[in-house]
Amino acid sequence: MVISWCKWLTLAIFPFLSGNGLRPDLMTHPFYVSVVEINYNAKEQELEIGCKVFTNDLESTLEKFINGKLDLASQNDKPKADKAIADYVVKHFEIRVDNNPAPLQFVGSENEAEATWSYFEVKHVFGVKKLDIMDNMLYESFDAQIHIFHVTVNGIRKSSKIANPESKISFEF
């Protein structure tokens, strides 16, 4: 939904931007947004985490991170891409559950039209009263990066956002 909104807003303001001398052929998109979904699965006693990022933004950041070329849409690059995503996210995204470190385990990734989802889980979570999150993904590449969070614990959904350079956010349940 956020991505659809961003695309609509981009189309709505584009005529105004192009009149100010900006070259449309050099513009990518004016918004740098990721969406992070975190769900506590009480039955499995785990956090299920999905991160959705514009593919071109993630790809360019990962290419700098691994110092090489990468095509996130290519099945031939899938093992290399998954390793790069896992290594990058673990370095730039941390969760603490009730003040205890919660190690991320990479589950996989998938591409949609213009976005890439990466999936992680945190096992052995026996309840959640507070989540502390550190997220500075893509900050080294995009000064205007924003992260939107949707966190669901025991049927209660909370949402919030942070923007570069802010990298920490907490949710209490």
Backbone bond lengths (Angstrom), bond angles and torsions (degrees), N, CA, C in turn:
res aa  C-N    CA-C-N  psi(-1)  N-CA   C-N-CA  omega(-1)  CA-C   N-CA-C  phi
1 M - - - 1.440 - - 1.526 110.52 -
2 V 1.332 117.74 -44.33 1.453 120.87 178.79 1.517 110.04 -61.01
3 I 1.338 116.48 -42.58 1.458 119.95 -179.62 1.530 109.64 -62.74
4 S 1.339 118.04 -42.73 1.466 121.12 178.48 1.522 110.59 -61.37
5 W 1.327 116.46 -42.42 1.451 121.34 178.58 1.519 110.47 -61.75
6 C 1.326 116.41 -43.50 1.471 120.67 179.66 1.513 110.81 -62.66
7 K 1.334 117.51 -41.36 1.459 120.27 179.16 1.523 110.28 -64.43
8 W 1.341 117.38 -41.16 1.448 120.99 179.52 1.521 109.88 -63.54
9 L 1.327 116.72 -45.66 1.452 120.96 -179.27 1.526 110.87 -63.57
10 T 1.322 116.83 -39.81 1.466 121.16 177.78 1.521 109.98 -59.81
11 L 1.335 117.52 -45.30 1.463 120.76 179.51 1.524 111.20 -66.86
12 A 1.326 116.60 -34.79 1.458 120.31 -178.07 1.526 112.25 -71.03
13 I 1.336 118.11 -36.84 1.457 119.57 -177.02 1.524 113.28 -96.35
14 F 1.323 118.31 -10.11 1.463 121.16 -176.93 1.523 113.14 -55.56
15 P 1.343 119.74 -44.74 1.470 118.48 -179.40 1.530 112.45 -59.02
16 F 1.324 117.29 -33.93 1.457 120.21 179.85 1.521 110.98 -72.64
17 L 1.317 117.15 -38.24 1.460 121.01 -179.88 1.524 111.12 -68.43
18 S 1.332 117.42 -43.00 1.458 119.84 -176.18 1.528 111.32 -67.81
19 G 1.321 117.96 -23.76 1.452 120.98 176.62 1.516 112.89 -74.01
20 N 1.312 117.65 -13.45 1.457 121.72 -179.46 1.515 112.10 -96.67
21 G 1.302 118.47 20.48 1.448 120.97 174.80 1.517 114.84 88.41
22 L 1.310 119.50 3.13 1.463 120.55 177.30 1.516 108.99 -77.98
23 R 1.306 116.86 137.03 1.462 120.77 -178.91 1.518 109.93 -87.03
24 P 1.343 118.29 118.15 1.457 121.29 -179.35 1.519 112.80 -59.91
25 D 1.335 117.96 -29.51 1.458 120.06 -178.04 1.532 111.68 -72.62
26 L 1.331 117.41 -15.08 1.463 120.49 179.49 1.524 112.26 -102.02
27 M 1.317 117.32 -8.28 1.467 120.40 -178.09 1.521 109.84 -84.32
28 T 1.317 116.36 138.39 1.457 119.86 171.81 1.517 106.84 -95.99
29 H 1.285 117.72 -84.40 1.452 122.22 171.11 1.518 107.31 -148.85
30 P 1.327 117.66 146.92 1.457 119.95 -173.23 1.526 114.43 -80.99
31 F 1.324 118.29 -6.12 1.455 121.34 -177.77 1.516 110.37 -118.48
32 Y 1.290 115.75 139.57 1.464 122.28 177.75 1.521 106.33 -121.06
33 V 1.325 114.70 95.47 1.453 121.25 -171.25 1.521 109.95 -127.46
34 S 1.322 115.62 136.73 1.456 120.19 168.11 1.523 107.26 -121.03
35 V 1.303 115.11 155.43 1.464 121.22 175.94 1.520 107.26 -122.36
36 V 1.318 115.42 127.46 1.457 121.38 178.92 1.532 107.89 -115.33
37 E 1.332 115.63 121.11 1.464 122.71 176.99 1.525 107.36 -106.31
38 I 1.323 116.97 125.05 1.462 121.45 176.93 1.519 107.77 -125.53
39 N 1.317 116.07 123.20 1.466 121.54 178.79 1.517 109.46 -123.68
40 Y 1.324 115.59 132.06 1.461 119.41 174.20 1.519 107.91 -90.30
41 N 1.329 115.95 119.75 1.453 122.73 177.73 1.529 106.64 -99.50
42 A 1.337 116.42 98.01 1.461 121.20 -175.76 1.525 111.64 -65.20
43 K 1.320 117.01 -36.29 1.469 120.49 -179.14 1.530 110.92 -62.13
44 E 1.338 116.48 -44.76 1.467 121.49 -179.69 1.531 112.25 -88.29
45 Q 1.325 116.38 -7.32 1.464 123.35 -177.92 1.526 111.11 54.05
46 E 1.345 114.09 54.57 1.460 118.72 179.55 1.525 110.90 -150.50
47 L 1.325 114.40 156.86 1.454 121.47 169.80 1.521 107.77 -93.09
48 E 1.323 116.32 135.04 1.461 122.40 176.46 1.524 106.64 -112.64
49 I 1.322 115.81 122.71 1.457 121.36 -171.22 1.521 109.73 -123.10
50 G 1.310 115.89 130.39 1.458 122.14 174.10 1.515 109.21 -125.84
51 C 1.329 116.97 132.19 1.465 123.02 178.58 1.523 108.60 -118.68
52 K 1.324 116.19 122.79 1.462 121.26 179.93 1.524 108.66 -111.82
53 V 1.346 115.46 124.83 1.459 121.97 -175.22 1.529 108.25 -135.80
54 F 1.335 117.14 147.39 1.460 119.58 172.24 1.527 108.19 -56.16
55 T 1.313 117.17 129.43 1.465 122.12 -175.88 1.519 112.05 -58.94
56 N 1.320 117.68 -45.95 1.469 118.75 -177.66 1.527 112.03 -64.07
57 D 1.324 118.03 -34.58 1.465 120.89 177.50 1.524 111.17 -68.07
58 L 1.324 115.77 -45.37 1.465 120.23 179.73 1.522 110.29 -64.67
59 E 1.316 116.31 -43.83 1.459 120.96 -178.40 1.529 111.67 -60.93
60 S 1.329 117.37 -46.13 1.467 119.34 -179.57 1.523 111.43 -66.54
61 T 1.321 117.62 -36.61 1.469 120.79 177.92 1.521 110.92 -68.21
62 L 1.333 116.82 -42.96 1.467 120.17 179.74 1.524 111.41 -66.01
63 E 1.326 117.68 -35.63 1.468 120.08 178.45 1.525 110.90 -61.72
64 K 1.337 117.00 -37.70 1.471 120.44 175.12 1.527 109.86 -68.78
65 F 1.326 116.23 -40.12 1.466 122.09 -177.19 1.530 111.63 -63.60
66 I 1.348 116.56 -42.38 1.471 119.40 -178.46 1.534 111.84 -95.72
67 N 1.334 115.59 -4.92 1.462 121.07 -178.77 1.531 111.30 56.80
68 G 1.321 115.30 51.19 1.464 120.99 -179.77 1.514 111.11 -170.04
69 K 1.313 116.80 172.97 1.460 122.78 179.88 1.529 110.05 -80.19
70 L 1.334 114.93 150.60 1.458 121.36 -178.25 1.519 108.59 -155.04
71 D 1.332 116.20 135.96 1.459 121.44 176.77 1.523 107.46 -121.18
72 L 1.331 116.21 102.51 1.462 120.44 -176.31 1.522 112.84 -66.25
73 A 1.319 118.38 -20.86 1.459 121.50 -179.19 1.531 112.48 -87.16
74 S 1.310 117.49 -12.18 1.461 121.41 -176.18 1.524 111.82 -86.44
75 Q 1.326 116.63 129.37 1.461 120.62 175.42 1.525 110.98 -66.73
76 N 1.336 117.19 -27.34 1.463 120.43 177.65 1.524 111.93 -66.39
77 D 1.334 116.57 -31.17 1.469 121.48 179.70 1.530 112.90 -92.49
78 K 1.339 118.29 2.06 1.459 121.67 -173.21 1.530 113.35 -55.57
79 P 1.333 120.87 -49.60 1.473 119.49 179.22 1.531 112.26 -61.55
80 K 1.319 116.55 -42.28 1.464 121.43 178.88 1.533 110.28 -65.55
81 A 1.324 116.34 -41.80 1.461 121.48 179.59 1.524 111.03 -64.92
82 D 1.329 117.22 -45.77 1.464 120.17 -179.99 1.522 111.55 -61.98
83 K 1.317 117.52 -40.42 1.473 120.44 177.99 1.524 110.34 -64.40
84 A 1.332 116.82 -43.93 1.465 120.48 179.80 1.531 110.85 -63.48
85 I 1.335 116.78 -43.66 1.467 120.75 178.66 1.525 109.81 -61.38
86 A 1.314 117.08 -49.93 1.468 120.91 -178.54 1.523 111.10 -58.68
87 D 1.326 117.16 -48.39 1.467 120.98 -178.62 1.520 111.73 -64.12
88 Y 1.330 116.32 -41.65 1.464 120.77 -178.59 1.531 111.16 -66.92
89 V 1.323 116.82 -49.45 1.464 120.18 -176.34 1.522 110.95 -63.46
90 V 1.317 117.89 -42.93 1.468 120.27 179.87 1.535 110.75 -60.14
91 K 1.313 116.92 -30.63 1.474 121.14 179.35 1.530 112.10 -79.08
92 H 1.341 117.81 -27.45 1.460 121.56 -171.78 1.530 114.94 -115.55
93 F 1.322 117.48 4.41 1.465 121.10 -177.17 1.525 108.22 -144.05
94 E 1.318 116.16 119.61 1.469 120.56 179.98 1.521 110.00 -131.64
95 I 1.312 114.93 147.86 1.457 121.41 177.21 1.524 108.96 -127.98
96 R 1.322 114.05 140.65 1.458 121.25 171.10 1.532 106.10 -121.72
97 V 1.321 115.90 132.35 1.465 121.79 178.09 1.519 107.40 -109.22
98 D 1.323 115.99 117.75 1.465 121.46 -178.43 1.528 110.91 49.83
99 N 1.328 115.36 46.90 1.473 125.17 178.16 1.520 114.96 70.78
100 N 1.324 118.56 8.07 1.466 121.85 178.08 1.522 110.09 -107.43
101 P 1.352 117.97 136.05 1.468 119.83 176.95 1.522 110.99 -57.76
102 A 1.322 116.00 141.55 1.466 121.75 -178.66 1.522 108.12 -125.70
103 P 1.344 117.42 98.72 1.467 120.16 -176.26 1.534 112.65 -67.65
104 L 1.334 114.55 130.38 1.463 121.26 178.93 1.519 110.28 -79.05
105 Q 1.329 115.30 139.69 1.465 121.61 171.95 1.523 107.41 -118.34
106 F 1.331 115.73 124.86 1.456 121.25 -179.17 1.519 109.77 -70.98
107 V 1.336 116.28 132.97 1.461 122.21 179.40 1.523 110.75 -105.38
108 G 1.352 116.84 -39.38 1.453 120.16 -179.24 1.510 111.65 161.37
109 S 1.336 114.84 -177.30 1.460 120.11 177.59 1.521 108.94 -145.04
110 E 1.328 114.88 160.82 1.462 120.54 175.36 1.522 109.39 -151.74
111 N 1.323 114.95 149.75 1.457 121.19 179.71 1.512 110.14 -102.50
112 E 1.329 114.45 137.98 1.451 122.19 168.15 1.520 105.73 -106.92
113 A 1.301 118.05 -168.78 1.465 121.28 -175.84 1.532 112.37 -51.36
114 E 1.313 118.45 -57.96 1.460 121.65 -177.44 1.518 112.67 -124.56
115 A 1.309 116.84 7.92 1.462 120.23 -175.71 1.527 110.31 -131.52
116 T 1.310 114.14 155.37 1.463 121.27 175.87 1.524 108.32 -121.14
117 W 1.313 114.94 130.05 1.464 121.99 173.76 1.520 108.37 -97.74
118 S 1.319 116.86 136.32 1.459 121.22 168.87 1.527 106.91 -122.58
119 Y 1.330 114.78 142.06 1.466 120.45 -173.18 1.520 110.48 -121.40
120 F 1.336 114.25 137.44 1.459 122.06 179.41 1.513 108.39 -137.33
121 E 1.324 115.21 163.21 1.454 120.11 173.11 1.518 108.96 -141.61
122 V 1.320 114.14 156.07 1.458 122.01 172.82 1.515 105.51 -123.80
123 K 1.308 116.22 118.42 1.463 121.40 -176.55 1.537 110.71 -92.05
124 H 1.321 114.86 164.43 1.465 123.67 176.06 1.526 112.00 61.56
125 V 1.330 115.91 47.61 1.461 122.12 175.68 1.526 106.03 -105.23
126 F 1.319 115.97 110.21 1.464 120.51 -170.92 1.528 113.07 -96.85
127 G 1.280 116.49 13.66 1.457 123.12 178.57 1.514 108.14 154.06
128 V 1.335 115.84 157.77 1.464 119.95 -179.46 1.519 108.72 -136.97
129 K 1.323 115.19 119.20 1.458 120.79 170.63 1.517 110.25 -106.49
130 K 1.348 114.78 -33.52 1.457 119.28 -178.19 1.526 110.13 -146.92
131 L 1.330 115.55 135.28 1.460 122.22 172.74 1.524 108.60 -116.36
132 D 1.318 116.33 125.86 1.458 122.39 172.62 1.517 106.58 -109.60
133 I 1.314 116.41 127.14 1.458 121.27 -175.54 1.526 109.40 -123.16
134 M 1.320 115.72 135.19 1.457 122.79 170.11 1.527 105.82 -114.84
135 D 1.322 116.04 121.53 1.467 121.29 -178.24 1.519 108.60 -139.70
136 N 1.342 116.35 109.02 1.464 120.19 174.00 1.530 110.63 -124.38
137 M 1.341 115.59 29.59 1.461 120.16 178.34 1.527 110.45 -60.41
138 L 1.315 115.03 135.09 1.462 125.22 176.34 1.525 113.72 70.28
139 Y 1.327 118.69 1.37 1.467 120.41 -179.19 1.529 111.53 -63.81
140 E 1.329 117.45 -32.49 1.460 119.90 -179.66 1.524 111.26 -70.77
141 S 1.315 117.30 -16.88 1.462 121.18 -178.61 1.525 113.84 -104.08
142 F 1.331 117.26 -30.68 1.462 120.36 -171.78 1.522 110.88 -135.97
143 D 1.318 116.10 111.29 1.464 121.23 -180.00 1.529 112.31 -63.62
144 A 1.315 117.92 -26.05 1.458 121.99 -176.79 1.536 112.66 -97.28
145 Q 1.334 118.57 16.21 1.466 121.71 -177.34 1.526 111.05 -63.43
146 I 1.324 115.30 134.69 1.464 123.35 177.19 1.519 108.02 -124.87
147 H 1.336 116.36 140.79 1.458 121.72 175.34 1.525 108.06 -118.20
148 I 1.314 115.75 125.15 1.464 122.18 176.69 1.526 107.12 -105.32
149 F 1.328 116.35 131.84 1.466 122.03 -177.03 1.522 110.16 -116.70
150 H 1.327 114.77 136.56 1.464 122.67 170.77 1.529 105.41 -125.38
151 V 1.322 115.98 115.33 1.459 121.14 -176.13 1.525 108.61 -120.54
152 T 1.347 115.87 128.17 1.456 120.98 179.68 1.524 109.08 -122.54
153 V 1.326 115.12 123.69 1.465 122.02 177.60 1.526 107.57 -133.43
154 N 1.324 115.70 122.96 1.470 122.36 179.00 1.528 112.08 50.64
155 G 1.329 115.99 42.89 1.456 121.66 176.83 1.520 114.91 81.65
156 I 1.314 118.19 -4.23 1.461 121.57 178.56 1.526 108.26 -98.04
157 R 1.336 115.23 122.37 1.469 120.47 -178.46 1.526 109.26 -108.08
158 K 1.334 114.87 129.69 1.458 121.65 176.33 1.521 108.11 -126.34
159 S 1.331 115.67 144.74 1.458 121.13 -179.89 1.516 109.81 -133.13
160 S 1.319 114.28 149.21 1.457 120.86 176.71 1.525 108.17 -164.14
161 K 1.338 115.90 -178.86 1.461 119.95 179.58 1.515 109.92 -146.75
162 I 1.329 114.09 159.04 1.451 121.88 169.38 1.525 107.44 -134.16
163 A 1.321 115.95 156.38 1.461 121.15 179.42 1.518 108.84 -132.66
164 N 1.322 115.41 145.11 1.457 122.46 178.49 1.528 109.18 -50.94
165 P 1.323 119.56 128.63 1.457 130.25 14.32 1.530 114.66 -96.14
166 E 1.328 117.72 1.66 1.463 119.95 179.54 1.527 109.09 -63.67
167 S 1.321 117.56 131.98 1.461 119.19 -175.55 1.523 113.81 -129.37
168 K 1.325 118.22 -1.28 1.461 119.75 -177.14 1.516 110.99 -122.13
169 I 1.338 113.45 141.86 1.465 120.36 179.11 1.530 107.43 -150.16
170 S 1.326 116.36 150.00 1.463 121.32 179.33 1.523 109.99 -131.12
171 F 1.329 113.98 149.11 1.462 121.93 175.14 1.521 107.89 -129.76
172 E 1.338 116.24 132.75 1.461 120.76 177.51 1.522 110.05 -116.51
173 F 1.327 115.12 140.54 1.460 121.23 -179.07 1.508 110.57 -126.93
